[in-house]
Amino acid sequence: MKRIFTVVALASAFATAPAMADLGLAKKSGCLACHSIDNKVVGPAWKDVAAEVDDRARIIASIKKGSKGHWTSVTGGVPMPPYSPRVSDENIEKLADFIMSLK
């Protein structure tokens, strides 16, 4: 029984490892200044974004170019600044995938 528990615990740890790496990328990229997974900060919670936006390309475009007006009721009109080229396209795609994985 102990061996089964250990295997399950290891599998769980490996499953969350990419999410933790992506959260680290979000922190390193400055995203956590305005966002969190569960709660509104300045911008919407990422779980809310994942629940409402089912378009990876739209999330990528918002991160790259910035956005305004999509979440006005949450942000009070504060725009999201563009993160390209400060954050690479590859990392922007990882961030978008991370946000979408929070459904």
C-alpha positions as CSV (number, residue, x, y, z in Angstrom):
1,M,0.0,0.0,0.0
2,K,2.8,2.4,0.8
3,R,4.4,1.8,-2.6
4,I,1.1,2.7,-4.3
5,F,0.8,5.9,-2.3
6,T,4.4,6.8,-3.3
7,V,3.7,6.3,-7.0
8,V,0.5,8.3,-6.8
9,A,2.4,11.1,-4.9
10,L,5.2,11.1,-7.5
11,A,2.7,11.2,-10.4
12,S,0.9,14.1,-8.8
13,A,4.2,16.0,-8.3
14,F,5.2,15.5,-11.9
15,A,1.8,16.6,-13.1
16,T,2.1,19.9,-11.2
17,A,5.7,20.5,-12.2
18,P,5.0,22.2,-15.5
19,A,2.3,24.4,-13.9
20,M,4.8,25.5,-11.3
21,A,7.4,26.2,-14.0
22,D,4.9,28.3,-15.9
23,L,3.9,30.2,-12.7
24,G,7.7,30.9,-12.3
25,L,7.8,32.2,-15.9
26,A,4.8,34.4,-15.1
27,K,6.5,35.8,-12.1
28,K,9.8,36.3,-13.9
29,S,7.9,38.1,-16.8
30,G,6.2,40.5,-14.5
31,C,2.7,39.1,-14.9
32,L,2.1,38.8,-11.2
33,A,2.2,42.5,-10.7
34,C,-1.3,42.7,-12.1
35,H,-2.7,39.1,-12.2
36,S,-3.0,36.1,-10.0
37,I,-4.5,32.6,-10.6
38,D,-7.5,32.9,-8.4
39,N,-8.2,36.6,-7.6
40,K,-8.4,39.9,-9.4
41,V,-5.4,42.2,-8.7
42,V,-5.4,45.0,-11.3
43,G,-6.3,42.6,-14.1
44,P,-8.6,39.7,-14.0
45,A,-7.8,36.4,-12.3
46,W,-6.4,33.9,-14.9
47,K,-9.0,31.3,-13.9
48,D,-11.6,33.9,-15.0
49,V,-9.8,34.5,-18.3
50,A,-9.5,30.8,-18.9
51,A,-13.2,30.3,-18.2
52,E,-14.3,33.1,-20.6
53,V,-11.7,33.1,-23.4
54,D,-11.5,29.9,-25.4
55,D,-9.2,31.4,-28.0
56,R,-5.5,30.8,-27.6
57,A,-4.7,33.3,-30.3
58,R,-6.6,36.0,-28.5
59,I,-4.7,35.4,-25.3
60,I,-1.4,35.5,-27.1
61,A,-2.3,38.7,-28.9
62,S,-3.4,40.3,-25.6
63,I,0.0,39.4,-24.0
64,K,2.0,40.5,-27.0
65,K,0.3,43.7,-28.0
66,G,-1.5,44.6,-24.7
67,S,-5.2,45.2,-24.5
68,K,-7.9,47.5,-23.2
69,G,-11.7,47.2,-23.0
70,H,-12.1,43.4,-22.7
71,W,-12.2,43.4,-18.8
72,T,-13.3,47.0,-18.1
73,S,-15.7,45.9,-15.4
74,V,-12.8,44.2,-13.6
75,T,-10.0,46.7,-14.3
76,G,-11.9,49.9,-14.3
77,G,-10.4,50.7,-17.7
78,V,-6.7,50.1,-16.8
79,P,-5.1,48.8,-20.0
80,M,-2.8,45.8,-20.1
81,P,0.6,46.9,-21.5
82,P,2.3,45.0,-24.3
83,Y,4.8,42.4,-23.3
84,S,6.5,41.8,-26.7
85,P,9.4,42.0,-27.3
86,R,10.3,42.1,-23.6
87,V,9.0,38.5,-23.3
88,S,9.9,36.2,-26.2
89,D,7.2,34.8,-28.5
90,E,8.0,31.3,-27.2
91,N,7.4,32.3,-23.6
92,I,4.3,34.3,-24.5
93,E,2.9,31.0,-26.0
94,K,3.8,29.1,-22.8
95,L,2.0,31.8,-20.7
96,A,-1.1,31.6,-22.9
97,D,-1.1,27.8,-22.6
98,F,-0.7,28.0,-18.8
99,I,-3.6,30.4,-18.5
100,M,-5.8,28.2,-20.7
101,S,-4.8,25.1,-18.6
102,L,-6.5,26.7,-15.6
103,K,-10.1,25.9,-16.8
